Amino acid sequence: MEAVRLVVWDLDETFWRGTVTEGGIREYVQQHHDMIIELNRRGIMCSICSKNDFETVKAILVERGIWDYFIFPSISWEPKGLRIARLIEDVQLRAPTVLFLDDNPNNRAEAAALVPGLQVEDEHFVAGLLADPRFKGKDDAGLSRLKQYKLLETRKADEARATGGNEEFLRQSGIRVFIDYDVAGNIDRVVELINRTNQLNFTKNRLPEDAGLARAHILQKLSRFDCHAGLVRVEDKYGDYGHVGFFMVRNGRKRMVPGAAATHLAHFCFSCRTLGMEVERWVYDFLGRPELVVVGEVLTDLSVDRRIDWIRQVNAPGEGREEMPAIASRLIAWGGCEIHSIAGYLGAAAPTVISRGNYAASGLFARAGFSQLVLDGPSRAAPGFAEEVATLGLDVEHEMLDVFANPGPNDLYVFNLTGDMNWLLRHRTGGWHFSMDPRGWKHPKRFFEVDAEELDAVVAAMPGEEQEREHLRKVGRHVALNYERVPVSPTAEILRRHHRIVEAMPAGSRCIFLLDLDCWRLSMESTAFKPLPRVADYSSRMRREMQGIPHVGLVEFADAIRSDEEVKPARHYAREVYYRLSQLIAAKAAALTPKASPLESPAAREAA
């Protein structure tokens, strides 16, 4: 049997000896009184299901000082089975985690029949209850769990009395969400949410039961550069529900979906404390609807589109906190692997967030952080481009994005274009540009530079399904026939393309360029860094040439890095770096002046 999270007490001849309406209470059992308090201190809730007069019983328990230790007390003359079913629904638990104590075998049988899975015991079980392993619970000397359920109890009572429907009640509740990115500082709550939630745990990707191993496991995942994670804290006018949810987003998804983030959820779990508020749906939309493989049964169907207008995001917990300010009508983030995490942290910065970064598809790894790819936007509407993308097996929506089309009144562009330090492929007749390699390619030559026989041999040794390997063979031959390699441009040419991007910005928009580190960490086992002179020269010239343009700002990775340990190989960084970058971007954007007219600078005229 499962651990018990709620004990439902009968009163007459169970909690006390005697019957209130038939001779009164012969003995108020102090041991049972103390047991209620101890169960609450273990985080195990107690309720009442009694056939009695409500006000009479309440007066007795208030006088004894125990009334407030019960949640959702059900005291009436109605049959107990249906009342227990309603009670379990109200407290948002599963029946197998609830125990019903009653001296009457008919009441126990009725409840067990109407509530499948409910645990039932008679009055004789009470003496050994605290020693039973099902009631071990966890230390909650501060009674935080009881306080949370008291909030829920008050809220449910108001909801039952409310007029105008459930959504109107939610709008009047003043629901506030704070995304807490201090995951490591709340690691025990993260472990608890992952391992203890069920009905709103969409991924059920459990951690080891050993607390130390569980912490180490999740912290190791959090150390990855492609990880974006946060805790969800919820408050409303009734009080603070605490951290009720946790998400961990990773880059990449198996199937690209128009309008959805190019990411997937490794963890997505919520406590039932806020069930009915639709917090989990709001968070899913906030994250850009990443790919989610739902494991087992859950109470919320996230595939159903529903507008959530009763939740607002705040910049800190606490009543009266300000709503997260929007810094743009639309945020377009374009870059490499890092851009998905940065866009995730900036999710509240604009009503619409679009990210175009590196992604994997059909066995290929496609790169995005090139100024030429930004400028190619209008040409992607040309006949044949969509068909070419499909032939390569890349994502059509990603590849056809024209960032300057259909501008909003106050767009913000965030670019990391250090991909310009690498080669591109150009279609010989269409002129289209791409940067891609097979995932896991291990060969001194690029995949389009080897002959057909060598390509077949290398691909045959690669992991994955045969269908994917066959696609890579076809793509390799197709690229070798139809594409040419474009060498890395001189820095002056790269800067001219950057100026063309600034020129192309629509009126009312602002732009931030990210400047990456000018060195490369060789491995996590080494403290050695390889200097990157071309990146250093590029950054130096960007500082000079973009200075004084009121609608253009620069944000440097170096300003977001606290230690060498936060720098990973292959131009990747710890997730804390991406979070700090998002804060620097928001601050810089607030200081920029929206573009009023086309840029008139010598460099721009020269580029034209």
HUQUINOR-V572146 format. One record per residue. RES is the residue in one small letter. PHI is phi in whole degrees, -180 to 180 (* if undefined). PSI is psi in degrees with one decimal (NA if undefined). D_LAST is the distance of its C-alpha to the last C-alpha in whole Angstrom. Layout:
BEGIN
RES,PHI,PSI,D_LAST  RES,PHI,PSI,D_LAST
END
This chain:
BEGIN
m,*,151.8,75  e,-78,160.1,72  a,-61,142.8,72  v,-91,133.6,73  r,-112,-13.4,70  l,-147,130.7,73  v,-110,123.6,76  v,-103,118.1,78  w,-100,131.0,81  d,-76,155.7,84  l,-102,-62.6,86  d,-62,124.4,90  e,64,14.5,92  t,-129,-66.8,89  f,-74,-43.8,87  w,-124,169.1,90  r,-100,127.7,94  g,114,172.9,95  t,-125,125.6,94  v,-55,-43.8,93  t,-90,-4.5,95  e,-131,74.3,98  g,98,-10.8,99  g,84,-176.7,96  i,-82,119.3,95  r,-78,-37.7,97  e,-149,123.5,95  y,-86,114.2,92  v,-83,103.7,90  q,-62,-32.4,89  q,-61,-38.7,88  h,-71,-38.5,86  h,-56,-50.0,84  d,-66,-32.2,83  m,-65,-39.0,82  i,-59,-45.3,79  i,-65,-43.0,78  e,-64,-40.9,78  l,-60,-42.6,76  n,-63,-36.8,73  r,-70,-17.7,73  r,-94,3.6,72  g,81,12.9,69  i,-103,121.4,72  m,-81,159.3,72  c,-129,140.8,75  s,-135,-179.5,76  i,-130,137.2,79  c,-134,100.3,80  s,-134,144.2,84  k,-92,97.4,86  n,-163,176.6,87  d,-83,126.9,87  f,-58,-53.9,83  e,-65,-35.4,84  t,-63,-48.2,87  v,-67,-42.6,86  k,-59,-42.5,83  a,-61,-40.7,85  i,-63,-47.0,87  l,-73,-32.2,84  v,-65,-44.1,82  e,-60,-36.1,86  r,-81,-7.4,86  g,76,23.1,82  i,-116,-9.2,81  w,-56,-43.4,79  d,-74,-4.1,76  y,-90,-3.1,76  f,-103,145.0,75  i,-115,145.8,72  f,46,51.4,73  p,-64,134.3,76  s,-116,103.0,78  i,-128,106.5,81  s,-164,-175.4,83  w,-101,8.0,86  e,-74,158.8,83  p,-56,146.0,83  k,-79,-30.3,82  g,-58,-49.8,80  l,-67,-35.7,77  r,-67,-38.9,77  i,-67,-37.8,76  a,-61,-44.2,73  r,-66,-39.8,72  l,-61,-46.1,72  i,-64,-36.8,70  e,-66,-40.8,67  d,-67,-40.3,67  v,-83,-6.3,67  q,63,45.4,64  l,-118,168.8,66  r,-92,144.9,67  a,-56,-38.7,71  p,-64,-11.4,72  t,-100,11.8,71  v,-119,136.2,73  l,-115,132.2,77  f,-109,122.9,80  l,-106,125.3,83  d,-158,139.5,86  d,-79,-16.7,90  n,-92,117.0,90  p,-64,-29.7,90  n,-66,-41.8,89  n,-63,-41.5,86  r,-65,-43.1,85  a,-66,-41.6,85  e,-62,-46.2,84  a,-64,-43.0,81  a,-64,-34.7,80  a,-73,-37.9,80  l,-86,-19.4,78  v,-125,84.6,75  p,-56,133.9,75  g,93,-13.7,74  l,-61,134.7,76  q,-85,135.2,78  v,-131,144.2,81  e,-145,158.9,84  d,-93,-176.7,88  e,-67,-22.7,89  h,-73,-18.8,90  f,-72,-23.8,87  v,-59,-37.9,86  a,-58,-35.8,88  g,-103,12.2,86  l,-59,-48.8,83  l,-66,-23.8,81  a,-86,-11.9,82  d,-71,132.5,81  p,-61,-19.8,77  r,-67,-16.7,76  f,-112,24.9,76  k,-65,-42.0,74  g,59,-153.7,71  k,-147,152.0,69  d,-58,123.7,69  d,-143,56.7,69  a,-60,-26.8,71  g,-82,-0.4,68  l,58,35.1,69  s,-65,-36.8,65  r,-67,-41.0,66  l,-61,-42.7,68  k,-62,-39.9,66  q,-63,-42.5,63  y,-71,-29.9,66  k,-66,-37.4,67  l,-60,-47.2,64  l,-62,-39.5,64  e,-62,-46.2,67  t,-63,-42.8,66  r,-64,-42.2,63  k,-64,-38.1,65  a,-64,-43.1,68  d,-66,-38.4,65  e,-63,-39.4,64  a,-66,-31.0,67  r,-88,-13.7,68  a,-70,149.0,64  t,-113,156.7,64  g,100,2.3,61  g,94,166.3,60  n,-66,-41.9,59  e,-65,-37.4,55  e,-66,-38.0,56  f,-62,-42.7,58  l,-63,-39.3,55  r,-64,-33.9,53  q,-81,-8.6,56  s,-83,-14.1,56  g,65,50.0,53  i,-75,128.3,52  r,-123,139.2,49  v,-120,132.2,48  f,-119,122.3,47  i,-88,113.1,45  d,-99,112.1,46  y,-90,3.0,44  d,-83,70.5,47  v,-71,-44.9,48  a,-61,-35.2,50  g,-72,-12.8,52  n,-126,36.1,53  i,-62,-34.6,54  d,-66,-36.8,58  r,-68,-36.0,57  v,-60,-48.1,54  v,-61,-42.4,57  e,-62,-44.5,59  l,-64,-42.0,56  i,-67,-42.7,56  n,-91,-20.3,59  r,-109,-19.2,61  t,-83,150.2,59  n,-134,-56.8,60  q,-69,-24.0,59  l,-124,27.4,56  n,-100,102.3,55  f,-78,-29.3,53  t,-101,-30.0,52  k,48,40.5,56  n,-90,82.1,54  r,-71,156.6,57  l,-103,165.2,57  p,-57,147.7,61  e,-69,-29.9,63  d,-64,125.0,64  a,-60,-42.9,62  g,-64,-43.6,61  l,-66,-38.0,60  a,-63,-45.0,58  r,-62,-45.9,56  a,-62,-39.0,55  h,-64,-47.8,54  i,-72,-35.0,52  l,-67,-34.5,50  q,-65,-41.0,49  k,-64,-40.2,47  l,-67,-21.3,46  s,-77,-10.3,45  r,-71,145.3,42  f,-69,-26.4,39  d,-97,24.5,38  c,-110,133.8,41  h,-130,117.5,40  a,-140,154.5,43  g,-165,157.6,45  l,-98,149.9,48  v,-111,116.0,49  r,-109,134.5,51  v,-124,137.4,52  e,-135,156.5,54  d,-149,-169.6,55  k,-67,-13.5,58  y,-87,-23.1,60  g,151,-165.0,59  d,-105,120.0,57  y,-89,-3.9,57  g,76,-162.7,56  h,-77,108.0,54  v,-106,-7.0,54  g,-151,161.3,52  f,-145,138.9,50  f,-133,146.7,47  m,-134,117.7,45  v,-106,136.6,42  r,-120,151.6,40  n,-66,147.8,37  g,94,150.1,37  r,-151,151.1,39  k,-71,-35.6,41  r,-129,117.0,40  m,-74,140.2,37  v,-125,129.7,37  p,-55,131.0,34  g,82,-4.3,34  a,-106,154.5,36  a,-65,149.0,35  a,-85,51.2,35  t,-138,171.7,38  h,-139,158.1,41  l,-96,121.7,44  a,-87,-33.5,47  h,-138,137.3,49  f,-155,98.9,49  c,-144,146.0,52  f,-141,145.9,54  s,-73,155.2,57  c,-81,3.1,59  r,-55,-35.0,60  t,-111,20.7,57  l,-57,133.1,58  g,99,-19.5,57  m,-80,-15.8,54  e,67,30.1,52  v,-63,-41.4,50  e,-62,-35.2,49  r,-71,-40.5,47  w,-62,-43.9,45  v,-65,-40.8,44  y,-61,-43.0,44  d,-67,-40.5,41  f,-58,-36.9,40  l,-80,-1.8,39  g,88,21.1,37  r,54,59.8,40  p,-66,165.2,40  e,-62,133.5,42  l,-138,117.2,46  v,-97,107.5,49  v,-80,128.0,52  v,-107,123.3,55  g,72,-168.6,58  e,-88,139.8,59  v,-134,162.8,57  l,-87,-16.3,58  t,-118,128.6,54  d,-94,101.8,52  l,-76,-9.9,49  s,-75,-16.5,48  v,-82,124.1,49  d,-79,126.1,46  r,-145,131.3,47  r,-80,122.7,45  i,-106,102.6,46  d,-113,13.1,46  w,-109,7.0,49  i,-118,134.0,47  r,-125,144.2,45  q,-90,136.2,44  v,-117,160.4,45  n,-89,-1.9,43  a,-168,153.1,47  p,-72,156.1,50  g,121,142.7,53  e,-64,139.1,54  g,86,1.9,51  r,-68,149.9,48  e,-75,147.9,45  e,-68,148.1,43  m,-59,122.3,40  p,-75,139.1,37  a,-80,135.0,34  i,-104,-2.7,31  a,-164,158.7,29  s,-78,-26.8,29  r,-151,133.5,28  l,-111,124.4,27  i,-117,115.3,25  a,-111,126.9,25  w,-133,126.0,23  g,179,-140.9,25  g,-103,-144.3,28  c,-62,-33.7,31  e,-68,-21.6,31  i,-69,-28.6,29  h,-66,-42.5,32  s,-68,-43.9,34  i,-62,-44.3,32  a,-63,-35.5,31  g,-63,-44.3,35  y,-68,-23.8,36  l,-95,17.9,33  g,-57,-29.8,35  a,-92,1.8,36  a,-77,-18.2,33  a,-157,151.2,32  p,-60,-31.2,34  t,-125,127.2,31  v,-124,124.0,30  i,-120,126.4,28  s,-120,135.6,28  r,-128,98.1,26  g,-131,-171.6,28  n,-62,147.6,30  y,-157,164.0,32  a,-110,140.4,35  a,-159,133.9,36  s,54,37.1,38  g,83,-2.3,39  l,-105,153.3,35  f,-114,111.7,33  a,-99,133.4,30  r,-105,152.2,27  a,-126,-19.5,24  g,-78,56.9,23  f,-124,136.5,19  s,-64,-33.0,16  q,-64,-36.7,15  l,-68,-34.0,18  v,-64,-45.4,17  l,-72,-21.0,14  d,-74,-6.2,16  g,-45,-54.8,18  p,-61,-31.4,17  s,-73,-14.2,18  r,-75,-10.6,21  a,-84,-3.4,23  a,-66,149.9,23  p,-57,136.3,26  g,97,-18.8,28  f,-68,-47.2,26  a,-60,-38.8,29  e,-65,-37.4,31  e,-66,-41.3,30  v,-61,-42.1,30  a,-65,-38.2,33  t,-62,-40.3,34  l,-74,-18.7,33  g,83,19.0,35  l,-90,173.7,32  d,-85,121.7,32  v,-65,-45.1,30  e,-62,-44.7,29  h,-61,-47.7,28  e,-73,-23.6,26  m,-94,5.1,24  l,-65,125.6,23  d,-113,104.1,20  v,-67,-20.3,20  f,-98,0.2,18  a,-81,147.3,20  n,50,56.0,23  p,-68,153.2,22  g,-91,179.4,25  p,-74,-16.7,26  n,-152,58.7,25  d,-73,148.4,24  l,-123,124.8,24  y,-105,133.9,21  v,-124,117.9,23  f,-120,134.0,21  n,-121,103.4,23  l,-113,31.8,20  t,-73,-4.2,23  g,-60,-19.6,23  d,-60,-14.2,20  m,-83,7.5,23  n,-126,170.5,24  w,-77,162.3,24  l,-128,163.0,23  l,-106,139.6,24  r,-126,129.8,22  h,-67,131.1,24  r,-65,-33.5,24  t,-105,-38.8,24  g,-81,-23.2,23  g,77,6.5,20  w,-76,148.5,21  h,-113,143.3,21  f,-145,158.8,24  s,-135,118.9,26  m,-159,155.9,30  d,-148,153.6,33  p,-62,140.4,37  r,-64,133.5,38  g,77,16.7,41  w,-67,123.0,39  k,-128,91.4,41  h,-161,142.0,40  p,-62,-25.8,39  k,-99,157.4,37  r,-71,157.5,34  f,-64,-25.5,36  f,-89,-0.8,34  e,-101,-9.9,35  v,-91,155.7,38  d,-76,170.4,40  a,-60,-40.4,42  e,-66,-43.6,45  e,-68,-38.0,44  l,-59,-46.6,42  d,-60,-40.7,45  a,-68,-43.1,47  v,-68,-44.4,45  v,-65,-36.6,44  a,-61,-29.3,48  a,-88,-3.0,48  m,-83,150.2,46  p,-71,166.4,47  g,115,178.4,47  e,-81,155.0,48  e,-62,-35.4,49  q,-60,-40.1,46  e,-70,-40.6,43  r,-64,-38.9,44  e,-64,-37.6,44  h,-63,-40.9,41  l,-64,-36.8,39  r,-62,-45.1,41  k,-64,-43.0,39  v,-65,-42.0,36  g,-59,-44.9,36  r,-68,-39.6,37  h,-64,-44.1,34  v,-67,-41.5,32  a,-60,-34.2,33  l,-83,-32.7,33  n,-115,-4.1,30  y,-126,156.2,27  e,-126,150.8,26  r,-83,132.4,25  v,-100,118.2,22  p,-67,163.6,22  v,-64,132.5,21  s,-76,153.2,18  p,-61,155.5,18  t,-58,-37.0,17  a,-61,-40.5,14  e,-69,-39.1,12  i,-60,-43.8,14  l,-66,-35.8,13  r,-63,-38.9,9  r,-66,-36.9,10  h,-62,-41.6,12  h,-65,-36.1,9  r,-64,-36.3,8  i,-62,-45.0,12  v,-63,-39.8,12  e,-62,-38.0,10  a,-75,-13.6,11  m,-59,135.4,15  p,-73,157.7,17  a,-59,141.2,19  g,92,-7.3,22  s,-97,165.8,21  r,-132,162.2,21  c,-143,137.8,20  i,-126,126.4,22  f,-100,133.0,21  l,-92,133.9,24  l,-108,115.2,25  d,-78,170.1,27  l,-63,149.4,30  d,-97,30.9,29  c,-149,164.5,33  w,-129,124.3,34  r,-77,128.7,38  l,-74,-39.9,40  s,-165,161.7,42  m,-71,-20.7,44  e,-81,-10.8,47  s,-120,146.7,46  t,-94,5.9,44  a,-79,139.0,42  f,-122,135.2,38  k,-93,122.8,36  p,-64,147.2,33  l,-122,86.5,30  p,-59,-36.4,28  r,-66,-39.2,25  v,-66,-40.5,25  a,-61,-42.8,26  d,-66,-43.9,23  y,-58,-48.0,21  s,-64,-41.5,22  s,-62,-43.2,23  r,-71,-34.7,19  m,-62,-41.1,18  r,-61,-40.2,21  r,-73,-45.8,20  e,-80,-26.8,16  m,-93,-8.1,17  q,-64,134.5,20  g,90,-6.6,20  i,-85,112.5,18  p,-66,-23.6,20  h,-103,11.8,20  v,-125,132.5,19  g,-131,162.6,22  l,-121,137.8,23  v,-127,129.1,26  e,-105,134.8,28  f,-57,-37.0,30  a,-58,-30.6,33  d,-75,-11.0,33  a,-107,1.0,35  i,-104,129.1,37  r,-100,-23.8,41  s,-157,163.3,42  d,-62,-28.5,42  e,-65,-20.3,43  e,-84,-5.0,41  v,-99,123.4,38  k,-105,163.4,39  p,-64,164.5,38  a,61,35.7,35  r,60,40.0,33  h,-115,161.6,35  y,-142,163.3,37  a,-65,152.9,40  r,-61,-28.8,39  e,-61,-32.6,40  v,-64,-43.6,37  y,-66,-35.7,35  y,-65,-45.6,37  r,-64,-37.7,36  l,-60,-40.9,32  s,-62,-37.3,33  q,-68,-39.9,34  l,-65,-38.3,32  i,-63,-45.7,29  a,-61,-42.4,31  a,-67,-42.1,32  k,-66,-41.6,28  a,-60,-39.0,27  a,-65,-24.5,30  a,-91,-8.4,28  l,-87,152.5,25  t,-99,127.8,24  p,-56,146.9,22  k,-65,130.1,19  a,-104,-28.3,19  s,-156,165.5,16  p,-57,144.4,12  l,-65,130.9,11  e,-118,89.7,11  s,-134,156.2,11  p,-56,-39.9,10  a,-65,-38.5,9  a,-68,-42.6,6  r,-64,-36.8,5  e,-65,-42.3,5  a,-64,-36.8,4  a,-68,NA,0
END
